[in-house]
């Protein structure tokens, strides 16, 4: 059985909200890929 880990980010600005949910295998090195994705979020 494969178990997944989840990380959720909520961004809010000027009445708008974006929820970003990332998932990956438990015990995998998810920190750097998740940081790249979450840090690349930008409001347009």
PQR file with spaces between the fields and no chain letter, atoms N, CA, C, O and H, PARSE charges and radii, in Angstrom:
ATOM       1  N    UNK     1       0.843   -1.176    0.000 -0.4000 1.5000
ATOM       2  CA   UNK     1       0.000    0.000    0.000 -0.0000 2.0000
ATOM       3  C    UNK     1       0.894    1.248    0.000  0.5500 1.7000
ATOM       4  O    UNK     1       1.886    1.310    0.727 -0.5500 1.4000
ATOM       5  N    UNK     2       0.536    2.220   -0.809 -0.4000 1.5000
ATOM       6  CA   UNK     2       1.264    3.484   -0.869 -0.0000 2.0000
ATOM       7  C    UNK     2       0.455    4.541   -0.143  0.5500 1.7000
ATOM       8  O    UNK     2      -0.735    4.719   -0.402 -0.5500 1.4000
ATOM       9  H    UNK     2      -0.269    2.169   -1.399  0.4000 1.0000
ATOM      10  N    UNK     3       1.109    5.235    0.763 -0.4000 1.5000
ATOM      11  CA   UNK     3       0.437    6.316    1.484 -0.0000 2.0000
ATOM      12  C    UNK     3       0.955    7.650    0.962  0.5500 1.7000
ATOM      13  O    UNK     3       2.140    7.786    0.655 -0.5500 1.4000
ATOM      14  H    UNK     3       2.076    5.090    0.973  0.4000 1.0000
ATOM      15  N    UNK     4       0.070    8.625    0.864 -0.4000 1.5000
ATOM      16  CA   UNK     4       0.455    9.949    0.383 -0.0000 2.0000
ATOM      17  C    UNK     4       0.471   10.952    1.527  0.5500 1.7000
ATOM      18  O    UNK     4      -0.321   10.871    2.467 -0.5500 1.4000
ATOM      19  H    UNK     4      -0.892    8.514    1.113  0.4000 1.0000
ATOM      20  N    UNK     5       1.389   11.893    1.421 -0.4000 1.5000
ATOM      21  CA   UNK     5       1.442   13.039    2.316 -0.0000 2.0000
ATOM      22  C    UNK     5       0.864   14.228    1.553  0.5500 1.7000
ATOM      23  O    UNK     5       1.017   14.326    0.336 -0.5500 1.4000
ATOM      24  H    UNK     5       2.032   11.960    0.658  0.4000 1.0000
ATOM      25  N    UNK     6       0.202   15.123    2.270 -0.4000 1.5000
ATOM      26  CA   UNK     6      -0.416   16.290    1.651 -0.0000 2.0000
ATOM      27  C    UNK     6       0.042   17.556    2.347  0.5500 1.7000
ATOM      28  O    UNK     6       0.249   17.574    3.560 -0.5500 1.4000
ATOM      29  H    UNK     6       0.077   15.043    3.259  0.4000 1.0000
ATOM      30  N    UNK     7       0.196   18.602    1.574 -0.4000 1.5000
ATOM      31  CA   UNK     7       0.531   19.920    2.095 -0.0000 2.0000
ATOM      32  C    UNK     7      -0.440   20.895    1.443  0.5500 1.7000
ATOM      33  O    UNK     7      -0.614   20.892    0.225 -0.5500 1.4000
ATOM      34  H    UNK     7       0.028   18.587    0.588  0.4000 1.0000
ATOM      35  N    UNK     8      -1.072   21.733    2.267 -0.4000 1.5000
ATOM      36  CA   UNK     8      -2.064   22.667    1.734 -0.0000 2.0000
ATOM      37  C    UNK     8      -1.622   24.093    2.012  0.5500 1.7000
ATOM      38  O    UNK     8      -1.204   24.425    3.121 -0.5500 1.4000
ATOM      39  H    UNK     8      -0.930   21.736    3.257  0.4000 1.0000
ATOM      40  N    UNK     9      -1.722   24.926    0.992 -0.4000 1.5000
ATOM      41  CA   UNK     9      -1.392   26.342    1.098 -0.0000 2.0000
ATOM      42  C    UNK     9      -2.632   27.135    0.731  0.5500 1.7000
ATOM      43  O    UNK     9      -3.321   26.810   -0.236 -0.5500 1.4000
ATOM      44  H    UNK     9      -2.062   24.656    0.091  0.4000 1.0000
ATOM      45  N    UNK    10      -2.915   28.171    1.502 -0.4000 1.5000
ATOM      46  CA   UNK    10      -4.049   29.057    1.205 -0.0000 2.0000
ATOM      47  C    UNK    10      -3.494   30.461    1.007  0.5500 1.7000
ATOM      48  O    UNK    10      -2.833   31.009    1.889 -0.5500 1.4000
ATOM      49  H    UNK    10      -2.356   28.435    2.288  0.4000 1.0000
ATOM      50  N    UNK    11      -3.765   31.028   -0.143 -0.4000 1.5000
ATOM      51  CA   UNK    11      -3.335   32.383   -0.463 -0.0000 2.0000
ATOM      52  C    UNK    11      -4.580   33.266   -0.528  0.5500 1.7000
ATOM      53  O    UNK    11      -5.589   32.875   -1.115 -0.5500 1.4000
ATOM      54  H    UNK    11      -4.302   30.583   -0.860  0.4000 1.0000
ATOM      55  N    UNK    12      -4.511   34.443    0.069 -0.4000 1.5000
ATOM      56  CA   UNK    12      -5.655   35.349    0.085 -0.0000 2.0000
ATOM      57  C    UNK    12      -5.156   36.758   -0.208  0.5500 1.7000
ATOM      58  O    UNK    12      -4.176   37.223    0.374 -0.5500 1.4000
ATOM      59  H    UNK    12      -3.691   34.760    0.545  0.4000 1.0000
ATOM      60  N    UNK    13      -5.857   37.430   -1.126 -0.4000 1.5000
ATOM      61  CA   UNK    13      -5.507   38.812   -1.448 -0.0000 2.0000
ATOM      62  C    UNK    13      -6.704   39.515   -2.043  0.5500 1.7000
ATOM      63  O    UNK    13      -7.325   39.008   -2.978 -0.5500 1.4000
ATOM      64  H    UNK    13      -6.654   37.052   -1.598  0.4000 1.0000
ATOM      65  N    UNK    14      -7.030   40.662   -1.519 -0.4000 1.5000
ATOM      66  CA   UNK    14      -8.066   41.542   -2.052 -0.0000 2.0000
ATOM      67  C    UNK    14      -9.376   40.804   -2.354  0.5500 1.7000
ATOM      68  O    UNK    14      -9.962   40.984   -3.421 -0.5500 1.4000
ATOM      69  H    UNK    14      -6.526   41.073   -0.759  0.4000 1.0000
ATOM      70  N    UNK    15      -9.827   39.981   -1.416 -0.4000 1.5000
ATOM      71  CA   UNK    15     -11.100   39.295   -1.574 -0.0000 2.0000
ATOM      72  C    UNK    15     -11.063   38.020   -2.394  0.5500 1.7000
ATOM      73  O    UNK    15     -12.105   37.400   -2.606 -0.5500 1.4000
ATOM      74  H    UNK    15      -9.351   39.835   -0.549  0.4000 1.0000
ATOM      75  N    UNK    16      -9.906   37.615   -2.857 -0.4000 1.5000
ATOM      76  CA   UNK    16      -9.755   36.387   -3.642 -0.0000 2.0000
ATOM      77  C    UNK    16      -8.910   35.378   -2.869  0.5500 1.7000
ATOM      78  O    UNK    16      -7.919   35.737   -2.231 -0.5500 1.4000
ATOM      79  H    UNK    16      -9.059   38.119   -2.686  0.4000 1.0000
ATOM      80  N    UNK    17      -9.314   34.123   -2.936 -0.4000 1.5000
ATOM      81  CA   UNK    17      -8.578   33.068   -2.259 -0.0000 2.0000
ATOM      82  C    UNK    17      -8.221   31.956   -3.237  0.5500 1.7000
ATOM      83  O    UNK    17      -9.020   31.582   -4.095 -0.5500 1.4000
ATOM      84  H    UNK    17     -10.118   33.832   -3.454  0.4000 1.0000
ATOM      85  N    UNK    18      -7.017   31.440   -3.092 -0.4000 1.5000
ATOM      86  CA   UNK    18      -6.552   30.305   -3.884 -0.0000 2.0000
ATOM      87  C    UNK    18      -6.053   29.251   -2.913  0.5500 1.7000
ATOM      88  O    UNK    18      -5.252   29.546   -2.027 -0.5500 1.4000
ATOM      89  H    UNK    18      -6.368   31.744   -2.395  0.4000 1.0000
ATOM      90  N    UNK    19      -6.525   28.019   -3.078 -0.4000 1.5000
ATOM      91  CA   UNK    19      -6.046   26.900   -2.278 -0.0000 2.0000
ATOM      92  C    UNK    19      -5.185   26.015   -3.169  0.5500 1.7000
ATOM      93  O    UNK    19      -5.598   25.617   -4.258 -0.5500 1.4000
ATOM      94  H    UNK    19      -7.175   27.779   -3.798  0.4000 1.0000
ATOM      95  N    UNK    20      -4.000   25.719   -2.696 -0.4000 1.5000
ATOM      96  CA   UNK    20      -3.055   24.872   -3.426 -0.0000 2.0000
ATOM      97  C    UNK    20      -2.790   23.642   -2.572  0.5500 1.7000
ATOM      98  O    UNK    20      -2.297   23.760   -1.450 -0.5500 1.4000
ATOM      99  H    UNK    20      -3.664   26.042   -1.812  0.4000 1.0000
ATOM     100  N    UNK    21      -3.111   22.471   -3.089 -0.4000 1.5000
ATOM     101  CA   UNK    21      -2.873   21.222   -2.369 -0.0000 2.0000
ATOM     102  C    UNK    21      -1.870   20.390   -3.151  0.5500 1.7000
ATOM     103  O    UNK    21      -2.076   20.085   -4.326 -0.5500 1.4000
ATOM     104  H    UNK    21      -3.511   22.375   -4.000  0.4000 1.0000
ATOM     105  N    UNK    22      -0.784   20.027   -2.483 -0.4000 1.5000
ATOM     106  CA   UNK    22       0.273   19.224   -3.094 -0.0000 2.0000
ATOM     107  C    UNK    22       0.313   17.866   -2.412  0.5500 1.7000
ATOM     108  O    UNK    22       0.067   17.763   -1.211 -0.5500 1.4000
ATOM     109  H    UNK    22      -0.617   20.275   -1.529  0.4000 1.0000
ATOM     110  N    UNK    23       0.622   16.828   -3.170 -0.4000 1.5000
ATOM     111  CA   UNK    23       0.695   15.491   -2.588 -0.0000 2.0000
ATOM     112  C    UNK    23       1.884   14.738   -3.154  0.5500 1.7000
ATOM     113  O    UNK    23       2.367   15.015   -4.252 -0.5500 1.4000
ATOM     114  H    UNK    23       0.822   16.912   -4.147  0.4000 1.0000
ATOM     115  N    UNK    24       2.339   13.772   -2.361 -0.4000 1.5000
ATOM     116  CA   UNK    24       3.450   12.926   -2.766 -0.0000 2.0000
ATOM     117  C    UNK    24       3.566   11.773   -1.794  0.5500 1.7000
ATOM     118  O    UNK    24       2.935   11.798   -0.737 -0.5500 1.4000
ATOM     119  H    UNK    24       1.947   13.547   -1.470  0.4000 1.0000
ATOM     120  N    UNK    25       4.345   10.774   -2.116 -0.4000 1.5000
ATOM     121  CA   UNK    25       4.481    9.610   -1.250 -0.0000 2.0000
ATOM     122  C    UNK    25       5.036    9.981    0.126  0.5500 1.7000
ATOM     123  O    UNK    25       5.905   10.846    0.242 -0.5500 1.4000
ATOM     124  H    UNK    25       4.858   10.754   -2.975  0.4000 1.0000
ATOM     125  N    UNK    26       4.528    9.321    1.159 -0.4000 1.5000
ATOM     126  CA   UNK    26       5.049    9.497    2.504 -0.0000 2.0000
ATOM     127  C    UNK    26       6.511    9.071    2.511  0.5500 1.7000
ATOM     128  O    UNK    26       6.881    8.103    1.847 -0.5500 1.4000
ATOM     129  H    UNK    26       3.822    8.619    1.065  0.4000 1.0000
ATOM     130  N    UNK    27       7.330    9.781    3.248 -0.4000 1.5000
ATOM     131  CA   UNK    27       8.773    9.526    3.398 -0.0000 2.0000
ATOM     132  C    UNK    27       9.591    9.861    2.152  0.5500 1.7000
ATOM     133  O    UNK    27      10.793    9.601    2.120 -0.5500 1.4000
ATOM     134  H    UNK    27       7.029   10.568    3.788  0.4000 1.0000
ATOM     135  N    UNK    28       8.963   10.427    1.136 -0.4000 1.5000
ATOM     136  CA   UNK    28       9.729   10.902   -0.023 -0.0000 2.0000
ATOM     137  C    UNK    28      10.267   12.293    0.313  0.5500 1.7000
ATOM     138  O    UNK    28       9.765   12.950    1.224 -0.5500 1.4000
ATOM     139  H    UNK    28       7.986   10.638    1.162  0.4000 1.0000
ATOM     140  N    UNK    29      11.255   12.726   -0.399 -0.4000 1.5000
ATOM     141  CA   UNK    29      11.815   14.051   -0.173 -0.0000 2.0000
ATOM     142  C    UNK    29      10.964   15.078   -0.928  0.5500 1.7000
ATOM     143  O    UNK    29      11.340   15.543   -2.003 -0.5500 1.4000
ATOM     144  H    UNK    29      11.663   12.192   -1.140  0.4000 1.0000
ATOM     145  N    UNK    30       9.818   15.418   -0.346 -0.4000 1.5000
ATOM     146  CA   UNK    30       8.857   16.320   -0.993 -0.0000 2.0000
ATOM     147  C    UNK    30       9.128   17.791   -0.717  0.5500 1.7000
ATOM     148  O    UNK    30       8.560   18.655   -1.386 -0.5500 1.4000
ATOM     149  H    UNK    30       9.512   15.040    0.528  0.4000 1.0000
ATOM     150  N    UNK    31       9.966   18.089    0.237 -0.4000 1.5000
ATOM     151  CA   UNK    31      10.124   19.471    0.705 -0.0000 2.0000
ATOM     152  C    UNK    31      10.567   20.411   -0.410  0.5500 1.7000
ATOM     153  O    UNK    31       9.920   21.433   -0.639 -0.5500 1.4000
ATOM     154  H    UNK    31      10.427   17.388    0.780  0.4000 1.0000
ATOM     155  N    UNK    32      11.640   20.095   -1.100 -0.4000 1.5000
ATOM     156  CA   UNK    32      12.147   21.001   -2.141 -0.0000 2.0000
ATOM     157  C    UNK    32      11.186   21.158   -3.313  0.5500 1.7000
ATOM     158  O    UNK    32      10.949   22.289   -3.737 -0.5500 1.4000
ATOM     159  H    UNK    32      12.166   19.264   -0.915  0.4000 1.0000
ATOM     160  N    UNK    33      10.616   20.076   -3.862 -0.4000 1.5000
ATOM     161  CA   UNK    33       9.661   20.272   -4.958 -0.0000 2.0000
ATOM     162  C    UNK    33       8.439   21.077   -4.531  0.5500 1.7000
ATOM     163  O    UNK    33       7.955   21.918   -5.287 -0.5500 1.4000
ATOM     164  H    UNK    33      10.809   19.157   -3.517  0.4000 1.0000
ATOM     165  N    UNK    34       7.940   20.823   -3.324 -0.4000 1.5000
ATOM     166  CA   UNK    34       6.769   21.568   -2.855 -0.0000 2.0000
ATOM     167  C    UNK    34       7.111   23.036   -2.637  0.5500 1.7000
ATOM     168  O    UNK    34       6.282   23.909   -2.890 -0.5500 1.4000
ATOM     169  H    UNK    34       8.334   20.139   -2.709  0.4000 1.0000
ATOM     170  N    UNK    35       8.317   23.312   -2.173 -0.4000 1.5000
ATOM     171  CA   UNK    35       8.729   24.705   -1.971 -0.0000 2.0000
ATOM     172  C    UNK    35       8.830   25.423   -3.314  0.5500 1.7000
ATOM     173  O    UNK    35       8.429   26.581   -3.430 -0.5500 1.4000
ATOM     174  H    UNK    35       8.991   22.602   -1.968  0.4000 1.0000
ATOM     175  N    UNK    36       9.359   24.748   -4.320 -0.4000 1.5000
ATOM     176  CA   UNK    36       9.464   25.360   -5.656 -0.0000 2.0000
ATOM     177  C    UNK    36       8.086   25.726   -6.177  0.5500 1.7000
ATOM     178  O    UNK    36       7.887   26.828   -6.689 -0.5500 1.4000
ATOM     179  H    UNK    36       9.685   23.807   -4.226  0.4000 1.0000
ATOM     180  N    UNK    37       7.136   24.812   -6.052 -0.4000 1.5000
ATOM     181  CA   UNK    37       5.789   25.067   -6.556 -0.0000 2.0000
ATOM     182  C    UNK    37       5.113   26.177   -5.757  0.5500 1.7000
ATOM     183  O    UNK    37       4.564   27.108   -6.346 -0.5500 1.4000
ATOM     184  H    UNK    37       7.299   23.917   -5.636  0.4000 1.0000
ATOM     185  N    UNK    38       5.142   26.096   -4.427 -0.4000 1.5000
ATOM     186  CA   UNK    38       4.449   27.091   -3.610 -0.0000 2.0000
ATOM     187  C    UNK    38       5.099   28.461   -3.743  0.5500 1.7000
ATOM     188  O    UNK    38       4.393   29.470   -3.756 -0.5500 1.4000
ATOM     189  H    UNK    38       5.588   25.339   -3.949  0.4000 1.0000
ATOM     190  N    UNK    39       6.422   28.526   -3.841 -0.4000 1.5000
ATOM     191  CA   UNK    39       7.096   29.821   -4.007 -0.0000 2.0000
ATOM     192  C    UNK    39       6.878   30.425   -5.385  0.5500 1.7000
ATOM     193  O    UNK    39       7.039   31.633   -5.559 -0.5500 1.4000
ATOM     194  H    UNK    39       6.995   27.707   -3.830  0.4000 1.0000
ATOM     195  N    UNK    40       6.515   29.611   -6.366 -0.4000 1.5000
ATOM     196  CA   UNK    40       6.320   30.143   -7.717 -0.0000 2.0000
ATOM     197  C    UNK    40       4.920   30.706   -7.930  0.5500 1.7000
ATOM     198  O    UNK    40       4.639   31.294   -8.974 -0.5500 1.4000
ATOM     199  H    UNK    40       6.384   28.629   -6.225  0.4000 1.0000
ATOM     200  N    UNK    41       4.042   30.528   -6.948 -0.4000 1.5000
ATOM     201  CA   UNK    41       2.692   31.084   -7.086 -0.0000 2.0000
ATOM     202  C    UNK    41       2.781   32.605   -7.126  0.5500 1.7000
ATOM     203  O    UNK    41       3.493   33.214   -6.328 -0.5500 1.4000
ATOM     204  H    UNK    41       4.271   30.050   -6.100  0.4000 1.0000
ATOM     205  N    UNK    42       2.057   33.211   -8.055 -0.4000 1.5000
ATOM     206  CA   UNK    42       2.026   34.664   -8.163 -0.0000 2.0000
ATOM     207  C    UNK    42       0.638   35.120   -8.588  0.5500 1.7000
ATOM     208  O    UNK    42      -0.003   34.503   -9.438 -0.5500 1.4000
ATOM     209  H    UNK    42       1.478   32.716   -8.703  0.4000 1.0000
ATOM     210  N    UNK    43       0.197   36.187   -7.994 -0.4000 1.5000
ATOM     211  CA   UNK    43      -1.083   36.792   -8.401 -0.0000 2.0000
ATOM     212  C    UNK    43      -0.857   37.541   -9.703  0.5500 1.7000
ATOM     213  O    UNK    43       0.182   38.176   -9.882 -0.5500 1.4000
ATOM     214  H    UNK    43       0.718   36.689   -7.303  0.4000 1.0000
ATOM     215  N    UNK    44      -1.807   37.473  -10.601 -0.4000 1.5000
ATOM     216  CA   UNK    44      -1.718   38.195  -11.880 -0.0000 2.0000
ATOM     217  C    UNK    44      -2.853   39.165  -12.009  0.5500 1.7000
ATOM     218  O    UNK    44      -2.953   39.867  -13.016 -0.5500 1.4000
ATOM     219  H    UNK    44      -2.651   36.957  -10.455  0.4000 1.0000
